[in-house]
Amino acid sequence: MPIYSDILKELRREKRMTQTQVAQKLYISQRMYSYYESGQREMKISMLSQLADILETSTDYILGRTNIQTPYPKRK
């Protein structure tokens, strides 16, 4: 199971969002999003990037590569 599945669930709950709300922002079904959170499916890099924006964090945090939850500054 990918490490990010637990992190996604934690971040979503911190934002007080449902799986359906996150899925709608990603233009995917709630079922597909639940596969990511449960570790049944791995996501594409583009999806990971969108999730980081939605959940206001960095891709590195979602992937478990850092403990710093604050997103990086955007490039100009």
N, C-alpha and C positions, 0 to 999 in steps of 0.2 A: 504494500500500500504506500503510495507517495506520501511524504511527510506533509505536503501542503494541504492535504485533505482536512486534517485537524486544525490547521492554521486558518483555512478558509472559513470553517464553521465558527471558530472563535471570533474572527474579524467581523463576520456577518452579524453575529449576535451582539457584539459591541456596538455596531451601527444600528441595532434594533431593526434589522431588515429580515424579511422572510426569504426563503429560497425563491419564491415566485417573484418577489420584487427584484432580486438580483438578476434572475433569468430574464425578466422583461427588459432590463437595462442592457443586457447582452444580446437581446433578440434571439434567445434560444428557449426551449421548453424548460419547465421546472424540473422535469424528469432528467433531462440532460445535465442540468446544473447539479442535481442531487448525485449523479454519477461522479462528478468531480469531487464533491464533498465527501463522498463515501470511499473514494479511491478506486472506483470501478473503471474509470476512464482517465486517461491522461489528456491534458489540454494542450492546444497549440500555443505557440509563443504569443501570437496576436491576442488570444483569449486571455492569457496570463497578464499581458500588458493592460488590457481593458479592465480586468478585475482589480489590478493594483490602483488604477485611477478611481474606480467606483468605490473601493474600500479605503481610499486615501492612505496608501502605503506604497512600499516599493516591491518590485518583483523579487528582489533578494530576500525580503522579509517573508513573503509568501512561500518561497522555496526553502526557508530555514537556513539561509546563508548568513543572516545577521539577526541580532536581537533588537536592532533599532527599527522601530515601527514607522518613524517619520519618513515620508517620501522624499526622494532626492529632488533638488530643484530642477525645473524643466529647462531644456536647452533653448537658447534664443534663436 
